[in-house]
């Protein structure tokens, strides 16, 4: 853009345009300085919330919604959920929390913030905080340091407020018992599945029904849009690259010695006894005794692999605890330190990590190796030639691009530049789904062609083979197809739609019959010609044994002896479920002791969150809040 402005700087039209831009910026700047308060989205007890802060939060919320819905937010959802006011309320509550915390004497110091960030594993290398790595991680996540640290400071402050309020959030024995019973009471259910494809042969297909279906769904039956392009491709292979000299090869080798270095590797086995942070002192003592007993056997000469098969509690037990080869940086620090301190054949003491207690045996040690310059020479020459070819290809593409712009079009460039015409490749019309032969191996060109309109020129595009410039010579929009052209596809779609309706209707009829009462669930299902299934005992905490989809589990776990049938048929995609409560049992009391710490933690967190929410509501009622609805 700058080079374009330089070339056209003598144009009176452009000079006038630049003058207008300057005037606009001058007056915009003055206006902004005098209207800060008018651009506040809200004020909370006199504190202004900038519109920019609201917009950032709104954009972040929108991005999260897009991710949740696979890239596109369903039409009307933002309005239905009133996202704008939800976000506004969120930024208001953040301001209230800061004000409330300040009133209670709570704040986050720079030292606390620094310590919290340095402790985060995402910003550590080899167990230590690395400033450059920290900045790189934030850059790759599209975050600035100031934005991230502002968010961290708020999170730490919110945690302090929760801790401050937590003295009011104690967990009662009754709450604990109720939650345990809710999570661990086992249930059994009967169910039958009705799959839509089983009803496909029951769908009546007539010409009239297909015509009606087609008219309602015309939008789904269009030809694909097409493009006709011309393009230039400057390949790496076509570049005349000189052989690198010995000095270039040597410099590359010394500057990239890590590429030719294989670090020391160790082949080891381990035996693991699992341990959780929520385990009681008695459980931890039992786990340590178990691993110590195994260590005694290993040190006494028992076969380590057989001990691993018998005692190890991880997925490698069946392989005798074999971890294969690994180098430094691939295992957690305590494990790595122990493994790399042993000699070949050595057995470690007990090693504690976040996973539990380990015993390690090193089977083999491979010393670090460095390829000599002679060994690496062929690969270095290839890499240097590839880098030079890439640079030359880009220069060639860039020169051509500038000439095309100066000429005014690709066709004019072809007539003015010697040899250019012979290098231009032209295609016939093609669709995105069926690219032209000339670009089948170059998907970037296909994508670019369909991102441009007729008579548009692309920028320089990097391909797997070089650099390209694409010009869309012509394009055809999608056109409505006639029923006769797509009749087989219409028929297939019609049957799929109607079979879903039939399956759902059959399921609804079964549920209606069952709700009348007096009939056994199994008899009704069998009479309908369906298979009767019964789940094993499952609980809310452990429902995977039922092998049912999550939406089905969610619904059936609401059933009980009092309400054995769901209100309506349970749906998962194009499969319909009719289900019934069958039986329940008492939860195992030995589980209560084991799960009690985790349940207490869960309840305490829930209670603290409720307290925080109530406190914010209280602050909001007391606060003087004004909002600028015109900015929403």
N, C-alpha and C positions, 0 to 999 in steps of 0.2 A: 504493500500500500504506500509506503514512504517513497519507494523508487518511482511509483506511478505519479505521485504528487510532484516529485522533482522534475520528471519529464514534462509534466503539463503545467508547471508553475507559471508560465508566461500567458496562460489562457485567461482572458478578462473575465470569462464566466466563472472559472474556478476561483479567481481572486475575490470576486464578489461573494461567492458562496462562503469562502473562508472568513471574510469579514462578518457575515451574518452569524456564523458559528461562534466567532469570538464575542460578538455582542451578546448573544444568547447566554454564553457561559458567564460573562461578567455579571449580567443582571440576575442570572440564576443563583450565582454565588451570593450576591447581596441579599436576595430574597430568602435564601436558606438561613443566613445568619440572623435575620430578623424574625424568623417564624419557627424557631425550635419548639416552642410550646404548642403551636398550632399543629405540628407534625407528631405530637405525642398521641399514641393510640389510647392511653389511659393515664390517670394519675391516681396514686394510692397514698392517702394521707400526705398529699403534697409532693410525693415523689413521682416524677414523670417516667413512663415506660415508653421508650422510643419505638416509633413505627418499625424501624429496621430490626429491632430485637424481636418484635412480634412476627415480622415477615420471615426471619430466619427460622423461628420455631414452626411457623406454618409450613415452610418449604420442607423442613425435616419431617414433619408429620405426614405431609403429602407423599414424600419419598418412601416412608415406611408403609403407607397404604398401597402404593404402587408395587412394592416388593411383595406384599402380602397377597395381592391379586394378580401376580405374574406379569407386572409391567404396565397394566392399564387399570385405572380406577373405574368401576362400573358407573355408567351414566346415572346421574341423579343422587349417587351415594353421598357426596360431599354436602349437598343441600339437605338430604334426609337426616344425616347425623349432625348437621349444623356445626361442621368442623371449625368454621371461623370463630364462633363464640366459644367452642371448647378450647381452642388454642388461646384465645384472649383470656379466658378464665384461668388457664394454666400459668400464663405469664404473670397474671395478677397474684395468684397464690404463691408464686416464687418470690415476688416482692414482699408479700405479707410474711412469708417464712423468714426472710432476711430481717425484716423489721422486728418481728416477734423475737427472733434469736438475739438481736442486738439489745432489745429490752430486757431479756433474761441474762444478759452478760455473756452470751455465747458467740464465739467467732472462731475462724480458722486462720492460724498464723501462717506466714510464708514457710516457716520451718516444717510445720505439720503437712502442708501441701507438698513440699519438696520430698519429705520422707515417704509420704503415701505413693507418690509417682515413682520414686526410686525402688519401691518394694514391688511394683507391678511386674510380673514375669514377662509381659509383652515387650517391655523396654530393657530387658536384660540379655546379656550375652555371656555365656559361661558363668552364670550365676551372679554377674555384676551389672549394675546399671551402666548403660552406654549412651552418652548424650547424642552422638551422631545417629545412632540406631533409633533413639527416641524421636528425633526430628524426621528421620526417614519414614518411620511408621506413621507418624501424623500426616506427613505430606502425601503418602500413598493412600491414606484414608480421607484425603481432602479436608484436613483440619489444620488450622493454624495453632501455634503453641498457645497464644493468648486465649483463643476460643476454647481449646481443650482444657486449659488450666482453670478458666472461669467455670466451666461445667464441673470439673473435679472439685473445685472449692465449694460449689453449691451442694454437690453430693455429700461431701464431708460435713458440711454444716447441717444438712438434713439428718445425717446419721447422729450428729451431736444432739440435735433437738429430740430425735427418737430416744436416745439414751437418757436425756433429761426427763422425758415423759414416762420412761419405762417403769419407774418406781410405782406408777399407778396401774401398770398392766400385768400384775401378777396372775399366774394361772392357778385356778382352783382344782382340787382333786376331781370334782364332778365334771368339769370341762374336759379334763384329761381322759377320764373314763369314757365320756360320751364320744370323744373323737376317736379313741381306740376302737370302741364298738362299731362306730360308723365305718371306719376304714377296714377293720379286720373280721367283721361278721361274714361267714361264708354262706353263699346262696347257690341254688341249682335252678336252672331254667330249661323248659322245653321250647323248641322252636322249629319252624319249617321255613324253607326258602322258596321263593317263586321267582325264577329267572326269566327275563323278558324273551330271550332267544328261544326258550322252550315253547313260546306262544306264536312264533313266527308263522308256522304252518296253519294257524287258525285265523290269520288275517285275510279278509276278503278283499281282493284287488279287482277293481273294475276301471274301465276307461274314464268314467265320470269321476270316480274317487281320486284317480291320479291327476286328472285335470284340475279338480278343486284344490288338491294339495299343492300342485305346481303354482297355481295362481296366488296362493297364500304365501308361498316360499320362493317366489321368483328371484328375490335378491341373492339367493344362494347359487343360482345357475347362470353364471356369466363366463364368457371366454376370458382367459388371462390377458392382462395388458402386455404389449410387446414393444420392443425397442429395436431400432436399426442404428448401428453405430459405425464410426470410424475411429481407429485408435493407432497410436504410436507406442511401440514397446522397445525400450532400450535395455537389452538383456546384459547380465553380467558376462555371459559366455562370449558376447560379441566384442568385448573390450580387448584391445591389444595391451596386455599387461607385461611389463618387463620382469625378468627374473630378479628377485631380491638379492642384494649382495651379502657377503658374509657378515658385515657390520650390522646390517638391518636384522639379520637372523639372530645374531648374538644378543643385540639389544632387546629384541622381543623375548628371547629365552630368559634373560636375566630379570626383565621387568614382569614376567609372568611365571616365575619359577613355581608358584603354588599350583599352577595347572599341571605341572609335570611331577608333582610330589604326591606320593601315596602315603598317608599317615600310618602310624603303627596301628595294627588291628589285633583284636583278641577274639578268640573263639571260646565261648564259655557256656556253662549250664547254670541253672539256678533252681533252688527250691523256695517256694513262696508260701508263707502262711498269712492269709489276708487279715487286715486290721483296719477298723474305721475310726475316725476321730470321735464318733459318738459312742464307741465302746466304753463300758464301765471299767474301773480299775481291775475288777476281778476277771473280766473278759480279756483284758490286755495281759494280765499275769498268766492266764491259761494259754494264750497264743504264744507268749514268750517261752513258756515251759515246753510246749509242743515243738517249736523250732529248735530249742536247745537239745531236746531228746534226739531229734533227727541229726543235729550237728555231732553229737556223741557217736552215733552210728557211722556217720560219714568219716569222722576222724579215726574210727576203729577199723576202717578199711572196707566197709560195706559198699557195694556198687552204687555210685552216685546217681546214675541214670535210673536205676531201679527204685532208689529212694525217692527220686523226683516223681516217678510214676505213681508211687504209693501215697506220698504225703503232700506234694505240691498242690496248691489250690488255684492255679491259673490254667489258661488254655494250652500251655506248653507241656503240661504234665504227661500227656500221652506220648510225647516225643522225648521223654526223659529230661525235660527242662531245657532242651537245646535252644540257645539264643542265636546260634550262627555267629558270623564275624561281625564286629562292630568297632568303630573308632571313637575317639573322644568327641563329646558333644552330642552323642546319639542316645545316651542313657541319662537318667536323673543323676545329679551330682554325687550324692552319697554312694550310689551303686557304682558309678564310673570310678570314683576315687578308690573304692575297694578293689574293683576288678583290675585296675591298672597298677595296683601295688603288689599284686601276686606274681609269683614265678609260674612257669608252665607246670601244670599238675597240682598247683596250690589250691587250698580250700580256705575261704575267708572265715572270719568270725561272723557273728550275727550282724546283719546290716539293716538298719531301720530306714524306710522311705515312706512316702505318703501312701504307698500301696500296702505296706505291711512289713513283715520280717522276712529277710532273704538269707540264704546261704549260697555262695558263689564258688564255682570251681572253674578254673581256667584250663581248657584242654590244649590250646595252641596259641602261640604268639608269632605274629608276622611283623618283623621290624619295618620301620618306615623306609621307603625307597624313593630315590630321585632319578628320573630318567636323565641320561646324559644328553648333551647337546646333539651328538650324532644320532642317538635314538629318537630324539624329538624333531630332528631337522626336517624330515619329509612333511610332518603335520604342520610345522611352523611355516614352511614355504607355501603350503596350500592356504593357510590362514591369512598370510600377508598378501598373497595374490587375490584372494577373495575380497579382502578389505579394499585393496586398490581398485579392483574391478567395480566394486560397489560405488566407490567415490567417483570413478570415471563415468559410470552409467548415470549417476545422479547429475553430474555436470552436463552431460550430453542432453539429458531430459530437461534440465533447467534452461540451457541455451535454446532448445527448441521451443520451450514454453514461452520464453520472452519474445522470440521471433513470431510465434503465432499471435500473441497479444498485439505486437506492433503491426503485423500484417492485417489484423482485423478479423481473420477467420482461418480455420485449418486449410480450407481450399486455396485461399490466397497465398498462404505460407507454402503450400505444395508447388505453386507455380513460380515462386520467387527463390526458393532454396534448392540448390543443386542436390539431387538425390532424394529429397524429402518425399516426393510423390511415390517413389518405389517402396518407401518404408511404411507408408500408410496402409493399414489393413482394414478392409471393409467387410461388414457382415450383412446378411439378409435379416429380415425380421426374426426375432426369437423371444421366447418368454423366459421369465425368471426360473421357472421349473424345468425348462429345457433349453439351456444356453447354446449359443452357436458353437460349432466345432472349434473355431479359432480361440475361444476363451473358456472352454470347458475346464482346463487346468488352472484357470486364473479366476477363482470365485470373486476376488475383490473387484474385478472389472464388471462382472454381472451385477453385483450389489451397487456399484457406483452408477452404472447405466440406468438403473431403476430409481436412483435417488435424484436424477437429473430430468429436466423437461426437454422437450424438443428444442434444438438449436443451442443447447447449453454445453459449455466446455468444462470439464473437470479440472481440479488442481492436479499436481503431480501425485500419482498413486504408487506406493511401494507394493510390489508383488513378490511372490516367492522366487521369481526368476529375474527381477530387475525393477525398472520404473516405467510407468505408463501414463499416457494422457488420453482421455476419452472424450469424444464429441458425439452427442446424440443427434444423428441426422434426421431421424423421424421416429414417431411413436404412434401407437394405436391404443386407444382406451379400451377397457373391457366392454364387451357388448352383450346384450341380453340374448340368451339362447332360447330356441324354441323347444317345446315339449318333445317333439319328434326326435330332436338331436340328442337329448339327454334322458330319454324315457327309461332306460335300464337303471340309471343312477337315481332318478326320481322314484322308481318302483322300490329300489333298495332302501332309500330313505323313508319312504312311506311305510313300508313293512316294519322297519326299525321303530318308527314312532308309534304305530298302532299296536305292536307287540308289547311295548311298555305299558300302554293304556290297558291292554287285556290282562297283563300280569298284575297290575295294580288293582284292577277291578276284582279279579279273582281273590286277591289277598284281602281286600275290603269285605267281600262277601263272606269269607271264612271268619273274619274278626266279628262281623255282625252276628253270625250264627253262634259263635262262642259266647258273645255278650248276652245272648238270650238266656243262657244258663241251662243247667240240666244235662249238658253233653260233656263227656270227657274229652279233654284236649287231644289226646292221642287218637281217639276214635274218629274225631272230626277230621284230623289231618290225614289219617290212613284212608278214610272213606273218600277223601278228595284225590287220592292217588299220589300223595306226596310222601316223602321220607320224613320220619319223625327223628329229630335230633335232641339230645339232652347234654347240657354242659356238665363238666365236672364241677365240684364245689369251687366257686371263685369268690373273691372279695374285691372291694374297691381298690385295695392296696396291691392286689395281685390278681389281675383279670386275664392275663395273657394265655392261661391254660385253655380258655374257652375258644381261642383261635377265631374270634369274630372281629369284624371291623369296628373301629372306635365309635362311629355314630350308633351302632347297634348296642354295644356295651353300655354306652352312656344312657340309652333309653331303658334297657332291661334292668339295669341296677336301680331304677326308680320303682320297680315292681315289688309287691309284697303280698303277704297272705290276704290282706284286706283288699288290695287292688291288684289282682293277679294278671290283668290284661292291660295293655297300653291303650291310650285314648284313640290312637290311630295306627295305621300300618307303619312299620319302621322301614325307612328307605335308605339304601346305600347305592347310589348310582342308578343302574337299571335292574337292581335286585331288590326284592321286597321280602320283609320278614314278618311273620306272625309268631308272636312269642307269648309265653305264659310262665308265671312264677310257679316253681315246683316245690322247693323245700329250702329251709335254712337251718343253720346249726349255731352253737355258741362258739365265739372266737376262742382260740387256744390261749390260755392264761399265761403260759410260759413266754408267749410273744410279747406280753405287756411289759415285762421287765426289760426285754431286749430293745423294744421300740420306744420305751418311755422317754429317754433323753431327746430323741428326734421329734417325738410328738410335743414335748414341752417346748422345744425350740420353735416348732411350727406355730403353736398356739401363742407363744410370747410375741413372735413376729407379727402375727395377725392382730393381736391385741394392741401392739405398739403402733401398727399402721392405722388402726381404727382411732386410736387416741390422737395421732398426728392429724388425721382427716378431721376429726371433731374440733381440734384446736384451731385448725385453719378456718373452719366454718365459723367458729366463735370470733376469730380475728376479723373475718370478712364482714360479719354482722356489725361489729364495732367500728370498722374502718369507714373513712370518707373516701368513696371511690367514684370517679367520673370516667366515662368512656366516650371516645370520639367515634360514633357509629358511622360517620361519613367516610371514614378510612377503611371500613371493613368491605 
